[in-house]
Amino acid sequence: MERGAAFFASQSFTGVAEEEGKIYGLYILHPNNVGRCGHICNASYAVSSEARGRHIDEKLVTDCLIKWKELGFRVRLRKM
């Protein structure tokens, strides 16, 4: 339990989808790397199979797209 708490606390952000104390999904947001790439973030998602049809995945991604900007991560687009 302590290792799990330490892991989630070390992330830039942990978003949780819960209802009445039951967790249906979560995501973690953290830098892609340190140094030059520290402005780029990665996100990992997990959704319970019990949440099928409830669009929990979509809600987590939507929240993540808002949160990364709030945390100061940036995107650099290049023309190809």
VMD Tcl script that builds the backbone (N, CA, C; Angstrom):
set m [mol new atoms 240]
animate dup $m
set s [atomselect $m all]
$s set {name element resname resid chain x y z} {
  {N N MET 1 A 0.820 -1.180 0.000}
  {CA C MET 1 A 0.000 0.000 0.000}
  {C C MET 1 A 0.873 1.257 0.000}
  {N N GLU 2 A 1.929 1.266 0.806}
  {CA C GLU 2 A 2.811 2.431 0.877}
  {C C GLU 2 A 3.559 2.636 -0.436}
  {N N ARG 3 A 3.972 1.543 -1.078}
  {CA C ARG 3 A 4.678 1.664 -2.354}
  {C C ARG 3 A 3.762 2.235 -3.421}
  {N N GLY 4 A 2.501 1.807 -3.422}
  {CA C GLY 4 A 1.531 2.337 -4.376}
  {C C GLY 4 A 1.279 3.812 -4.146}
  {N N ALA 5 A 1.123 4.203 -2.897}
  {CA C ALA 5 A 0.907 5.612 -2.566}
  {C C ALA 5 A 2.108 6.453 -2.988}
  {N N ALA 6 A 3.304 5.936 -2.766}
  {CA C ALA 6 A 4.512 6.655 -3.159}
  {C C ALA 6 A 4.595 6.795 -4.679}
  {N N PHE 7 A 4.224 5.749 -5.400}
  {CA C PHE 7 A 4.245 5.797 -6.861}
  {C C PHE 7 A 3.308 6.878 -7.385}
  {N N PHE 8 A 2.064 6.868 -6.925}
  {CA C PHE 8 A 1.094 7.843 -7.419}
  {C C PHE 8 A 1.461 9.259 -6.987}
  {N N ALA 9 A 2.037 9.419 -5.816}
  {CA C ALA 9 A 2.460 10.739 -5.342}
  {C C ALA 9 A 3.618 11.287 -6.170}
  {N N SER 10 A 4.401 10.412 -6.783}
  {CA C SER 10 A 5.550 10.856 -7.575}
  {C C SER 10 A 5.161 11.308 -8.982}
  {N N GLN 11 A 3.935 11.087 -9.388}
  {CA C GLN 11 A 3.476 11.490 -10.715}
  {C C GLN 11 A 3.153 12.982 -10.726}
  {N N SER 12 A 3.163 13.592 -11.891}
  {CA C SER 12 A 2.776 15.001 -11.995}
  {C C SER 12 A 1.311 15.171 -11.622}
  {N N PHE 13 A 0.494 14.186 -12.003}
  {CA C PHE 13 A -0.930 14.225 -11.667}
  {C C PHE 13 A -1.496 12.816 -11.779}
  {N N THR 14 A -2.412 12.494 -10.902}
  {CA C THR 14 A -3.170 11.245 -10.987}
  {C C THR 14 A -4.646 11.603 -10.988}
  {N N GLY 15 A -5.341 11.255 -12.057}
  {CA C GLY 15 A -6.779 11.490 -12.159}
  {C C GLY 15 A -7.517 10.192 -11.882}
  {N N VAL 16 A -8.601 10.282 -11.124}
  {CA C VAL 16 A -9.351 9.086 -10.739}
  {C C VAL 16 A -10.821 9.277 -11.077}
  {N N ALA 17 A -11.415 8.265 -11.692}
  {CA C ALA 17 A -12.854 8.247 -11.951}
  {C C ALA 17 A -13.481 7.351 -10.886}
  {N N GLU 18 A -14.211 7.959 -9.977}
  {CA C GLU 18 A -14.830 7.174 -8.910}
  {C C GLU 18 A -16.260 7.628 -8.692}
  {N N GLU 19 A -17.038 6.700 -8.189}
  {CA C GLU 19 A -18.432 6.972 -7.866}
  {C C GLU 19 A -18.780 6.203 -6.606}
  {N N GLU 20 A -19.247 6.915 -5.607}
  {CA C GLU 20 A -19.633 6.322 -4.325}
  {C C GLU 20 A -18.509 5.464 -3.740}
  {N N GLY 21 A -17.288 5.973 -3.851}
  {CA C GLY 21 A -16.134 5.294 -3.265}
  {C C GLY 21 A -15.546 4.168 -4.091}
  {N N LYS 22 A -16.146 3.836 -5.220}
  {CA C LYS 22 A -15.625 2.770 -6.087}
  {C C LYS 22 A -14.855 3.395 -7.246}
  {N N ILE 23 A -13.626 2.949 -7.444}
  {CA C ILE 23 A -12.789 3.467 -8.524}
  {C C ILE 23 A -13.065 2.671 -9.800}
  {N N TYR 24 A -13.411 3.413 -10.871}
  {CA C TYR 24 A -13.697 2.784 -12.157}
  {C C TYR 24 A -12.581 2.996 -13.172}
  {N N GLY 25 A -11.704 3.942 -12.919}
  {CA C GLY 25 A -10.600 4.186 -13.831}
  {C C GLY 25 A -9.669 5.232 -13.265}
  {N N LEU 26 A -8.492 5.315 -13.877}
  {CA C LEU 26 A -7.527 6.324 -13.453}
  {C C LEU 26 A -6.542 6.578 -14.572}
  {N N TYR 27 A -5.838 7.693 -14.437}
  {CA C TYR 27 A -4.705 7.950 -15.323}
  {C C TYR 27 A -3.612 8.643 -14.538}
  {N N ILE 28 A -2.392 8.452 -15.014}
  {CA C ILE 28 A -1.248 9.152 -14.447}
  {C C ILE 28 A -0.634 9.998 -15.560}
  {N N LEU 29 A -0.158 11.151 -15.176}
  {CA C LEU 29 A 0.441 12.090 -16.106}
  {C C LEU 29 A 1.820 12.445 -15.562}
  {N N HIS 30 A 2.835 12.354 -16.402}
  {CA C HIS 30 A 4.195 12.607 -15.943}
  {C C HIS 30 A 5.061 13.023 -17.127}
  {N N PRO 31 A 6.226 13.641 -16.850}
  {CA C PRO 31 A 7.112 14.023 -17.958}
  {C C PRO 31 A 7.579 12.802 -18.741}
  {N N ASN 32 A 7.736 12.997 -20.034}
  {CA C ASN 32 A 8.233 11.940 -20.900}
  {C C ASN 32 A 9.656 11.557 -20.530}
  {N N ASN 33 A 10.439 12.555 -20.152}
  {CA C ASN 33 A 11.841 12.355 -19.849}
  {C C ASN 33 A 12.320 13.551 -19.039}
  {N N VAL 34 A 13.544 13.556 -18.664}
  {CA C VAL 34 A 14.126 14.701 -17.965}
  {C C VAL 34 A 14.941 15.521 -18.945}
  {N N GLY 35 A 15.271 16.736 -18.579}
  {CA C GLY 35 A 16.102 17.565 -19.444}
  {C C GLY 35 A 15.343 18.126 -20.621}
  {N N ARG 36 A 15.917 17.990 -21.798}
  {CA C ARG 36 A 15.344 18.591 -23.011}
  {C C ARG 36 A 13.916 18.167 -23.290}
  {N N CYS 37 A 13.548 16.983 -22.930}
  {CA C CYS 37 A 12.207 16.477 -23.230}
  {C C CYS 37 A 11.260 16.583 -22.038}
  {N N GLY 38 A 11.656 17.281 -21.007}
  {CA C GLY 38 A 10.833 17.390 -19.809}
  {C C GLY 38 A 9.537 18.141 -20.011}
  {N N HIS 39 A 9.410 18.879 -21.115}
  {CA C HIS 39 A 8.180 19.622 -21.386}
  {C C HIS 39 A 7.115 18.761 -22.048}
  {N N ILE 40 A 7.503 17.556 -22.460}
  {CA C ILE 40 A 6.580 16.624 -23.107}
  {C C ILE 40 A 6.072 15.644 -22.054}
  {N N CYS 41 A 4.786 15.366 -22.075}
  {CA C CYS 41 A 4.251 14.456 -21.055}
  {C C CYS 41 A 3.793 13.137 -21.668}
  {N N ASN 42 A 3.712 12.161 -20.808}
  {CA C ASN 42 A 3.142 10.851 -21.115}
  {C C ASN 42 A 1.957 10.641 -20.196}
  {N N ALA 43 A 1.010 9.866 -20.643}
  {CA C ALA 43 A -0.119 9.499 -19.792}
  {C C ALA 43 A -0.370 8.011 -19.957}
  {N N SER 44 A -0.731 7.376 -18.859}
  {CA C SER 44 A -1.108 5.960 -18.864}
  {C C SER 44 A -2.486 5.853 -18.245}
  {N N TYR 45 A -3.306 4.984 -18.803}
  {CA C TYR 45 A -4.701 4.870 -18.391}
  {C C TYR 45 A -5.037 3.443 -17.984}
  {N N ALA 46 A -5.990 3.321 -17.074}
  {CA C ALA 46 A -6.540 2.016 -16.701}
  {C C ALA 46 A -8.020 2.211 -16.416}
  {N N VAL 47 A -8.843 1.320 -16.969}
  {CA C VAL 47 A -10.291 1.391 -16.770}
  {C C VAL 47 A -10.799 0.000 -16.425}
  {N N SER 48 A -11.644 -0.075 -15.407}
  {CA C SER 48 A -12.228 -1.344 -14.975}
  {C C SER 48 A -13.174 -1.891 -16.034}
  {N N SER 49 A -13.169 -3.197 -16.198}
  {CA C SER 49 A -14.106 -3.817 -17.136}
  {C C SER 49 A -15.549 -3.597 -16.689}
  {N N GLU 50 A -15.760 -3.324 -15.411}
  {CA C GLU 50 A -17.106 -3.018 -14.905}
  {C C GLU 50 A -17.636 -1.692 -15.427}
  {N N ALA 51 A -16.761 -0.872 -15.972}
  {CA C ALA 51 A -17.146 0.457 -16.434}
  {C C ALA 51 A -17.523 0.477 -17.914}
  {N N ARG 52 A -17.577 -0.662 -18.541}
  {CA C ARG 52 A -17.897 -0.712 -19.971}
  {C C ARG 52 A -19.206 0.002 -20.264}
  {N N GLY 53 A -19.180 0.798 -21.342}
  {CA C GLY 53 A -20.375 1.508 -21.770}
  {C C GLY 53 A -20.623 2.816 -21.033}
  {N N ARG 54 A -19.773 3.153 -20.080}
  {CA C ARG 54 A -19.971 4.372 -19.292}
  {C C ARG 54 A -19.079 5.523 -19.770}
  {N N HIS 55 A -18.285 5.299 -20.793}
  {CA C HIS 55 A -17.405 6.310 -21.384}
  {C C HIS 55 A -16.380 6.854 -20.397}
  {N N ILE 56 A -15.971 6.021 -19.447}
  {CA C ILE 56 A -14.961 6.428 -18.468}
  {C C ILE 56 A -13.652 6.764 -19.181}
  {N N ASP 57 A -13.285 5.954 -20.172}
  {CA C ASP 57 A -12.047 6.204 -20.912}
  {C C ASP 57 A -12.055 7.580 -21.564}
  {N N GLU 58 A -13.140 7.918 -22.193}
  {CA C GLU 58 A -13.269 9.220 -22.845}
  {C C GLU 58 A -13.175 10.364 -21.827}
  {N N LYS 59 A -13.801 10.195 -20.679}
  {CA C LYS 59 A -13.772 11.227 -19.644}
  {C C LYS 59 A -12.366 11.404 -19.082}
  {N N LEU 60 A -11.627 10.313 -18.915}
  {CA C LEU 60 A -10.261 10.405 -18.418}
  {C C LEU 60 A -9.360 11.124 -19.423}
  {N N VAL 61 A -9.483 10.780 -20.701}
  {CA C VAL 61 A -8.659 11.423 -21.728}
  {C C VAL 61 A -8.999 12.909 -21.823}
  {N N THR 62 A -10.276 13.245 -21.796}
  {CA C THR 62 A -10.689 14.646 -21.851}
  {C C THR 62 A -10.104 15.433 -20.682}
  {N N ASP 63 A -10.155 14.859 -19.490}
  {CA C ASP 63 A -9.584 15.523 -18.322}
  {C C ASP 63 A -8.070 15.681 -18.473}
  {N N CYS 64 A -7.418 14.666 -18.980}
  {CA C CYS 64 A -5.971 14.703 -19.174}
  {C C CYS 64 A -5.573 15.802 -20.159}
  {N N LEU 65 A -6.357 15.992 -21.218}
  {CA C LEU 65 A -6.055 17.024 -22.202}
  {C C LEU 65 A -6.152 18.428 -21.615}
  {N N ILE 66 A -6.936 18.588 -20.578}
  {CA C ILE 66 A -7.021 19.867 -19.863}
  {C C ILE 66 A -5.869 19.983 -18.871}
  {N N LYS 67 A -5.613 18.919 -18.145}
  {CA C LYS 67 A -4.645 18.946 -17.052}
  {C C LYS 67 A -3.216 19.166 -17.537}
  {N N TRP 68 A -2.810 18.584 -18.666}
  {CA C TRP 68 A -1.424 18.743 -19.098}
  {C C TRP 68 A -1.094 20.195 -19.370}
  {N N LYS 69 A -2.063 20.951 -19.878}
  {CA C LYS 69 A -1.827 22.375 -20.112}
  {C C LYS 69 A -1.697 23.118 -18.789}
  {N N GLU 70 A -2.571 22.798 -17.838}
  {CA C GLU 70 A -2.524 23.439 -16.523}
  {C C GLU 70 A -1.178 23.216 -15.837}
  {N N LEU 71 A -0.572 22.060 -16.069}
  {CA C LEU 71 A 0.695 21.717 -15.439}
  {C C LEU 71 A 1.909 22.271 -16.188}
  {N N GLY 72 A 1.662 22.926 -17.312}
  {CA C GLY 72 A 2.746 23.578 -18.033}
  {C C GLY 72 A 3.455 22.739 -19.073}
  {N N PHE 73 A 2.934 21.564 -19.373}
  {CA C PHE 73 A 3.530 20.787 -20.455}
  {C C PHE 73 A 3.211 21.480 -21.774}
  {N N ARG 74 A 4.092 21.318 -22.763}
  {CA C ARG 74 A 3.911 21.979 -24.047}
  {C C ARG 74 A 4.024 20.962 -25.177}
  {N N VAL 75 A 3.489 21.358 -26.299}
  {CA C VAL 75 A 3.588 20.547 -27.508}
  {C C VAL 75 A 4.276 21.400 -28.562}
  {N N ARG 76 A 5.215 20.814 -29.227}
  {CA C ARG 76 A 5.904 21.519 -30.303}
  {C C ARG 76 A 5.617 20.773 -31.593}
  {N N LEU 77 A 4.909 21.419 -32.489}
  {CA C LEU 77 A 4.553 20.802 -33.759}
  {C C LEU 77 A 5.520 21.242 -34.833}
  {N N ARG 78 A 5.896 20.323 -35.660}
  {CA C ARG 78 A 6.796 20.626 -36.770}
  {C C ARG 78 A 6.119 20.285 -38.072}
  {N N LYS 79 A 6.341 21.108 -39.068}
  {CA C LYS 79 A 5.824 20.808 -40.406}
  {C C LYS 79 A 6.694 19.727 -41.022}
  {N N MET 80 A 6.057 18.801 -41.692}
  {CA C MET 80 A 6.804 17.728 -42.335}
  {C C MET 80 A 6.748 17.881 -43.831}
}
mol reanalyze $m
mol bondsrecalc $m
mol representation Tube
mol addrep $m
